[in-house]
Each structure stands twice: as structure tokens, then as C-alpha cells.
Amino acid sequence: MKIISIGTDRKIFEENSAVKKRQIEYGKYFDELYIIVFSLKNQNLKSYKLSNNVWAYPTNSKNKLLYIWDAFKISKNLISIFSKKNKNFKNNIIISTQDPFETGLVGTFVKLFFDLPLYTQVHTDFRHKYFVESSVLNKIRFMMAEFVLKYSNRVRVVSERIKNGIESFSKNIDVLPIRAEVSQREPFKNFPKGSTWEVEKPFSFTLIMVCRLEKEKNIETVLKAIKKLDNKNLGLCIVGDGGERKNLENMVQNMGILDKVIFVGWQDDLVPYYKMADAFISSSLYEGYGVSTMEAASFEKPLILSDTGIAGEIFKENASVDGNNYGSAFICDAKDINCFTQNILKISEDEALRQRMGQSAKIVADNYLNLQNNYFEKYANSIKNTATNFKKRNFILRIIKFKKILWNSIILLRYFICGLTAATFNIGLLYVFTDIVGIWYLYSSILAFLAALIVSFILQKFVVFKDLKTDGIHKQFSKFSIVAVLGVITNTVIIFICVDVFGIWYIFSQIIAGFFVMIQNFILYKFFIFNRK
């Protein structure tokens, strides 16, 4: 079996990285493994052979917008090479993507054009409220993910939480957690003083965070909790690096907590930091799994976690563990600063509580990690099962299926097309009533508007928002009519401001106004008219 894998982790090009070693292990279960990685040309990465049957190819794109196109071209070239060697090559290839977002789109296009089974992995809980709220890009990714997962033949998720959130998108879902690398290593024992696995403890009570320094990790919440505690004996050690490091360092300085927070950067060996810490804390806005959480628990550290990933699923509050009723973690909403503050205070002031929670966390982690026996084999089998019952179709049928899933998945696509249809219907009726029937144009415009309003309501209700219930339909139509009038008012006000105040050309002003009215109406339709929840 040949696997073409599309991902984003550029650490595969580092000589001794865990990512490289992991991919080599995966390769042992396949005939050939080809890994395409999103990368920029100025990063100077080169294609190379990891092992006798594993290869890595950077996209070397001029900019990030070309990632998808360049990854598709490399996939196409590989498939072309396979076809020259074996006419029946399609019976032995699977496309695997790291996520249901940009890499997932590459996978869908490869499946569409070359009729290959698609395996999609989900490492992020994209249905979590904070994922969608965090950025415009994530809103787009949210819609993208539904389409990619519905189009995929098999899906691998890293937690039950994610599976429960996407069961309406796929019938073939495998739950396979991420392998915790550090927890499998030998340095679990108490090494003597002076060991290379020891680091000096920076604070009397030291909290540790191990994560990428990015916005979604929500480190600001923990910094605010540290500030509120104002305890000289308590501090935070942040292990990791990322695009937000400079901003976080400035934040620490502006908050006046330079003496309570230490940044140690990226560390290849995390063992000494886990051993040194008194407790582990994570405040991620959203998470698929939480490798560092599992690692910290393996080192018998009490956990303070945001309600994401395996928090609440594996590590729980007030859950009995071998007779211990203290649970294995404190869990907070990601933005609840008071909750984090109170729980840090509890753990820092009660050594017995720390020990009991740490012991519970380790028991839970050990039991869970035992399920990871034969991890690489399970992972490989999950991918191989993608080809089971895969039905090949001619290109026309593939196009039809692609369009059908796209239409059913992307609500904004349905909204745009249905809105355009209603507008065209309005203009068409205006022409018919005025030029063919001979009705005065003002009366014609009123009749056309009312007819188009009914058509638009039907399309928005039954097609765009798929609200098939008819109870209360008269109330919905009344609200819909009010929104239509509100749209006319908004449109008029914006055009007046653009033309008379800012001097913008009236045609361009109408485009601007139309864009805002479209957004306004969509929000009102979604949350106040066709929302049945």
C-alpha cells in the first residue's frame, strides 16, 4: 500500500526530531510513504529520503496562498510516476491529510481528479465555541471542515469529544489518541543530583506550561491569574516557542510580573521540566487532545486545565480514582480567570491535595497509555481500512458527488446562490410586469418585490438553513419581512453616508452597502428566524 500524506509539520526536516522518527515508524507498516509538507521557498527545505521507503517533499511555495496548489501539483506528479510503473496503481494508493482544513482541501481535489480513497485526520476540536470565535480564518475553516469530512472515506480523531462533535459528518470514524512520546522514555525514575535530566527550580512553587506560544493557547489568562495571586513564592515556567512569544514577554513586563514568569523557549528534552514542576496548567481555548497534559500526568503532576481536549473526558474533577475522590484535574472555562486563580491557590497551599491529585492523574494516564500498545500498527490499519469498500466512479459521477456534498456542506454557498436567485427573480418579474403585461413600473416594482420576498423566504428557510418544519411559519415570514425592510433601510443609510459624506462613487457605494446588508441578513436569518435551538 502506497500512502501520500499531506501535512504541515516541518520538523520532519530536522535530523533528530521526534516527528521524523515517528514517520519512519509509520513507514514500516506501508510499502511506501510519501509526505508532502506545506512550506515556504525562503525556508530552504529540500526533498529527501527518511528511510528506505519514506520520502518527504516540501511545497517550497512562494506564499501561503499557494500551499494548496503546490501540494496538489506534487501529488499529481507522484501519481503520474506511479501510473507509468503500474497501470493498476489506483488500487494501491490512499491519500491521507493531517487536518480537514487546508491539507484536507488538497486531499479532496486529489480524490476528485484521480479517484483515490481519502483519509482525513482531526487533531483540533473545531466545533468548540472558542475555535470559531477566535478568528475569521477559523470561521472559514469550520465550514471547510464539514465539506472535507463528508467527502472523506474515513476519519481519524484523537478524542471522543471530537468524535461526538462530527458524527453527523462521517460514518467511518476511528478514535486514536496521539502517542505521548516523552511518557514512553526511560527517564521516569528519580535520577541522582547533577543528572543531565535535572534543571533548577525557579520558584518555591512552580507551575509549568508546555505549549506553542500562539493565541489559541490563551496564555494571557494564566498570566492574569498569576498577577491576581501576587505571591512571591509562586511562579510560572513557560516551555515552548511561537509567534506570540514577544507579545507575551511584553505583557509580562507591562503587568509587573517579570519576577514570577520565566520563558525557557523550545526544549527537545522535556523530562527535566516535568520533574521539576509542582503542577501543570493549560488554558487552551481549544484543543484536540493535549499531549503535554498526558505527559505531565505521567510525571504525577496535579493538573489545572481548560475545558478542552481530553479534559473532562480522561481527566476529571471529583471523580473517584482507586478510591481517591479528589479527581485527577481541576477544570475551568478557558476564559474564567477567577477559576484558574482559585485552583492555583488550592494546589499551591495544600501539599497533600497536590500529592493525591498527582497520584490520581498518573493512574489515569498510565491506564490510558496502556491502550496505546501497538499504536503504530493501529494507526496504519486505520489508514488501510480507508480503501475497504471504496467504490470507483467515472469523472462525471465524481463531479456530481463533489458538487452535491459541497452544496450540502457550505451554508454561505447556498446563501449566496439562493440570494442571487431571488434577486434575479425580482428583476425578471419587474421586466415581465412592466414591459410585457404593461403594468405601471411603480406597481410592478411592488408586485415583483412581494413575489421575490416569498421566493426568498422559501429558499432561505428550506434550502439555505434546511428548516423543514412548518409550525410557526407565519411568524417566521413576518420576521423575515421585517428583516427585508430593515435591509432596505440599512442599504439606504449606508449609500447616503458613502456618497454624500465620503464622496464615494454611487455604484461602489451600492456594492459596499450590499455587502453589509448581506452579512446583516445572514446573521438575523441564522440566529433569530430559522434558529430552532
SVG drawing of the C-alpha trace seen along z (x, -y; Angstrom):
<svg xmlns="http://www.w3.org/2000/svg" viewBox="-51 -65 77 69">
<polyline fill="none" stroke="black" stroke-width="0.4" points="0.0,0.0 1.3,-3.4 0.4,-6.4 0.5,-10.1 0.4,-12.1 -0.2,-15.9 0.7,-17.8 2.2,-21.0 4.8,-19.8 8.2,-21.0 10.0,-19.4 10.2,-16.3 13.1,-18.0 15.1,-18.2 17.6,-15.5 16.8,-14.1 13.2,-15.3 10.5,-13.1 8.3,-13.8 10.9,-12.3 11.3,-9.2 7.5,-8.8 7.1,-9.0 9.8,-6.3 7.9,-4.1 4.7,-4.6 6.6,-3.7 7.3,-0.2 3.6,0.6 3.3,-0.5 5.0,0.3 5.9,-3.3 5.1,-6.6 5.3,-10.0 4.9,-13.0 4.2,-16.4 4.7,-19.3 3.4,-22.9 6.5,-25.2 7.7,-28.5 10.5,-28.8 12.6,-31.0 12.7,-28.2 15.2,-26.4 13.8,-22.9 14.8,-20.1 13.2,-16.8 14.9,-13.9 14.6,-10.2 14.0,-9.5 14.4,-5.7 14.3,-3.1 10.6,-3.6 9.8,-7.0 10.2,-10.4 9.5,-14.0 8.7,-16.8 8.4,-20.5 6.0,-22.5 8.5,-25.4 5.6,-27.8 6.2,-31.5 3.5,-32.4 1.0,-30.6 -1.8,-31.1 -0.1,-28.7 0.3,-25.9 -2.8,-24.0 -1.9,-24.4 1.7,-23.3 0.8,-20.3 -1.7,-19.2 1.0,-19.5 3.4,-17.3 0.6,-14.8 -0.2,-14.8 3.5,-14.3 3.8,-11.3 0.6,-9.7 1.9,-10.2 5.1,-8.4 3.1,-5.5 0.9,-5.2 4.0,-4.7 5.2,-1.9 1.8,-0.1 -1.5,-0.6 -3.5,0.6 -1.7,-1.8 -5.0,-3.3 -5.8,0.0 -2.9,-0.6 -2.9,-4.3 -4.5,-6.2 -4.5,-10.0 -4.0,-11.0 -4.4,-14.5 -3.3,-16.0 -6.4,-18.1 -9.8,-18.8 -8.7,-22.4 -6.1,-23.4 -4.4,-20.0 -7.9,-18.4 -8.8,-20.5 -5.7,-19.2 -6.9,-15.7 -10.4,-16.4 -9.0,-17.6 -6.7,-14.6 -9.6,-12.3 -11.8,-14.1 -9.3,-14.1 -7.7,-10.7 -10.4,-8.7 -8.5,-7.7 -9.7,-7.0 -9.3,-9.9 -8.3,-9.5 -8.6,-12.7 -7.3,-13.3 -8.8,-15.7 -6.4,-16.9 -8.4,-20.0 -11.8,-20.4 -13.0,-22.8 -16.6,-22.6 -15.6,-24.2 -17.1,-27.6 -13.7,-29.3 -12.4,-27.9 -15.0,-29.6 -14.9,-32.8 -11.1,-33.2 -10.7,-34.4 -12.3,-34.9 -9.9,-32.2 -11.3,-29.7 -14.8,-30.5 -13.9,-29.7 -12.1,-26.5 -15.2,-25.5 -17.2,-25.5 -14.4,-23.9 -14.1,-21.0 -17.7,-19.9 -17.3,-19.6 -13.9,-17.8 -15.1,-15.3 -18.3,-14.5 -16.2,-13.9 -13.7,-11.7 -13.9,-7.9 -12.5,-7.5 -11.8,-9.9 -9.4,-9.6 -9.9,-11.7 -7.8,-12.0 -10.6,-12.1 -14.2,-11.0 -15.1,-14.7 -14.2,-15.3 -16.0,-12.2 -19.2,-13.2 -19.0,-16.6 -18.6,-15.3 -20.7,-12.1 -23.1,-13.8 -20.3,-14.3 -19.0,-10.8 -20.0,-7.2 -16.4,-5.9 -14.6,-7.4 -11.7,-5.9 -10.7,-7.3 -6.9,-7.0 -5.2,-9.4 -1.8,-11.0 1.1,-8.9 2.7,-10.7 6.4,-10.5 8.0,-11.6 5.9,-9.3 7.4,-6.3 11.0,-7.2 13.2,-5.8 13.8,-8.9 10.8,-8.3 13.0,-7.2 14.4,-9.5 17.8,-10.4 20.6,-11.5 21.6,-15.1 23.6,-16.5 21.9,-14.3 21.5,-15.8 17.8,-15.4 17.7,-18.0 17.0,-21.7 17.0,-24.2 13.6,-25.0 12.9,-28.8 10.2,-29.3 9.3,-27.7 6.0,-26.6 6.4,-26.3 3.6,-25.9 4.6,-24.7 3.0,-25.3 4.3,-23.3 2.8,-24.5 3.3,-26.5 3.2,-30.2 0.2,-31.0 -3.0,-32.9 -5.2,-29.7 -3.1,-28.6 -4.6,-31.6 -1.6,-32.0 -2.8,-35.5 -5.4,-34.0 -2.8,-32.3 -0.6,-35.4 -3.6,-37.3 -4.2,-34.6 -0.5,-34.9 -0.9,-38.7 -4.1,-38.3 -2.4,-35.9 0.6,-38.3 2.5,-35.5 6.3,-35.9 6.8,-32.2 4.7,-31.2 5.7,-31.4 5.2,-30.1 7.6,-28.4 6.6,-28.5 8.3,-25.9 7.8,-26.4 8.1,-28.9 6.0,-30.5 4.7,-33.7 3.3,-35.2 6.5,-35.0 7.5,-38.6 3.9,-39.8 3.7,-37.6 7.1,-38.8 5.9,-42.4 2.7,-41.6 4.6,-40.1 6.7,-43.3 3.6,-45.6 1.8,-43.5 4.7,-43.8 5.2,-40.1 8.7,-39.7 9.9,-38.1 7.1,-35.5 7.3,-34.2 10.2,-32.6 10.3,-31.7 12.7,-28.8 11.9,-28.5 11.7,-25.3 13.2,-22.3 13.9,-18.9 14.1,-17.2 11.0,-17.9 11.7,-15.4 13.7,-17.7 11.0,-20.3 8.1,-17.9 10.2,-16.5 11.0,-20.0 7.4,-21.4 4.9,-21.3 1.8,-21.4 0.8,-21.6 -1.5,-24.2 -3.1,-24.6 -5.5,-27.3 -6.0,-26.5 -9.1,-28.0 -9.5,-24.7 -7.6,-21.5 -8.0,-18.2 -6.1,-16.0 -3.5,-17.5 -0.2,-15.6 1.5,-17.8 -1.3,-17.2 -0.9,-13.4 2.9,-13.8 2.5,-15.9 0.1,-13.4 2.6,-10.6 5.0,-12.5 2.4,-12.6 1.7,-16.3 -1.7,-17.7 -3.5,-19.3 -5.3,-22.6 -6.9,-22.5 -9.3,-24.5 -12.3,-22.5 -10.9,-21.3 -9.4,-18.1 -9.2,-15.3 -10.0,-17.5 -13.3,-16.2 -13.1,-13.1 -10.0,-11.4 -9.0,-13.7 -12.0,-14.7 -12.9,-16.7 -14.3,-14.9 -14.1,-11.5 -13.1,-8.5 -9.7,-7.0 -8.8,-3.9 -10.8,-5.2 -9.4,-8.7 -12.3,-11.1 -10.2,-14.2 -10.2,-13.6 -7.3,-14.0 -7.7,-17.6 -9.3,-21.0 -11.2,-22.1 -12.1,-25.7 -13.7,-27.5 -10.7,-28.8 -11.5,-32.4 -12.5,-32.1 -9.6,-33.9 -11.1,-33.5 -11.4,-29.7 -7.8,-29.4 -6.8,-31.7 -8.7,-29.8 -7.4,-26.4 -3.8,-27.5 -4.2,-28.8 -5.8,-25.5 -2.9,-23.4 -0.1,-25.7 -1.4,-25.8 -2.2,-22.1 0.7,-19.7 -1.4,-16.7 -4.0,-17.7 -1.2,-18.1 0.0,-14.6 -3.4,-13.0 -4.3,-14.7 -0.9,-13.9 -1.3,-10.3 -4.8,-10.2 -3.6,-11.9 -0.8,-9.3 -3.1,-6.4 -5.5,-7.7 -2.6,-8.5 -1.0,-5.1 -4.3,-3.3 -5.0,-5.3 -1.5,-5.0 -1.7,-1.2 -4.4,-1.4 -1.7,-2.8 0.1,0.6 0.7,1.3 0.0,-2.3 1.7,-2.4 0.0,0.7 -3.4,-0.6 -2.7,-3.8 -1.6,-2.0 -4.6,0.2 -6.9,-2.8 -5.4,-4.2 -5.5,-0.9 -9.2,-0.5 -9.9,-3.6 -9.7,-1.5 -12.3,1.0 -15.5,0.8 -14.2,-2.1 -16.2,-2.4 -14.5,-3.8 -16.6,-6.2 -16.1,-7.8 -15.3,-11.5 -18.8,-12.7 -20.2,-10.9 -17.3,-12.1 -18.1,-15.7 -21.8,-15.3 -21.0,-13.8 -18.4,-16.6 -20.9,-19.3 -23.7,-17.7 -21.5,-17.4 -20.2,-21.0 -23.7,-22.3 -25.0,-20.5 -21.9,-21.5 -21.2,-25.2 -24.1,-27.3 -22.7,-30.5 -22.6,-29.0 -26.3,-28.1 -27.0,-31.6 -25.2,-33.4 -26.8,-31.3 -30.3,-31.5 -29.9,-35.2 -28.8,-35.7 -31.7,-33.5 -34.2,-35.7 -32.7,-38.9 -32.8,-37.6 -36.4,-36.5 -37.2,-40.0 -35.7,-41.7 -37.2,-39.2 -40.7,-39.8 -40.2,-43.6 -39.5,-43.3 -42.4,-40.9 -44.9,-43.0 -43.8,-46.3 -42.7,-45.6 -44.9,-42.5 -48.0,-42.8 -48.0,-46.7 -48.4,-47.5 -47.1,-50.9 -43.5,-50.4 -44.2,-51.5 -46.9,-49.0 -44.7,-46.4 -41.9,-47.0 -44.2,-46.5 -45.6,-43.2 -42.1,-42.0 -40.7,-42.8 -43.5,-40.9 -43.2,-37.9 -39.4,-37.8 -39.9,-38.2 -41.9,-35.0 -39.5,-33.1 -36.5,-34.3 -38.2,-33.2 -38.9,-29.7 -35.3,-29.4 -33.7,-30.7 -35.9,-28.5 -35.9,-25.2 -32.7,-25.3 -30.2,-27.5 -31.0,-26.8 -32.7,-23.5 -35.5,-24.3 -38.2,-21.8 -40.7,-22.3 -43.8,-24.3 -45.1,-25.1 -44.8,-28.8 -44.0,-29.5 -46.3,-32.6 -44.3,-34.1 -41.1,-33.3 -42.4,-35.0 -43.4,-38.1 -39.9,-38.3 -38.4,-37.7 -40.4,-40.6 -39.2,-42.9 -35.6,-41.9 -36.2,-42.7 -37.5,-46.2 -34.6,-46.7 -32.2,-45.7 -33.7,-48.4 -33.2,-51.0 -29.6,-49.8 -28.8,-49.9 -30.2,-53.4 -28.3,-54.8 -25.0,-53.2 -25.3,-54.5 -26.2,-58.0 -23.2,-58.1 -20.8,-56.7 -21.9,-59.1 -22.8,-62.3 -20.3,-62.1 -17.3,-60.3 -17.8,-61.1 -17.6,-57.5 -18.9,-56.7 -22.6,-55.5 -22.0,-52.2 -19.2,-51.3 -21.3,-52.6 -24.0,-50.1 -21.5,-47.3 -20.4,-48.2 -23.9,-48.6 -24.9,-45.3 -22.1,-43.5 -23.1,-44.8 -26.8,-44.1 -25.9,-40.5 -24.0,-40.0 -26.7,-41.6 -29.5,-39.5 -27.5,-36.3 -26.9,-36.8 -30.6,-37.7 -31.8,-34.7 -29.4,-32.3 -29.9,-33.4 -33.4,-35.0 -35.6,-33.5 -34.5,-30.0 -32.8,-29.0 -34.8,-26.2 -32.4,-25.6"/>
</svg>
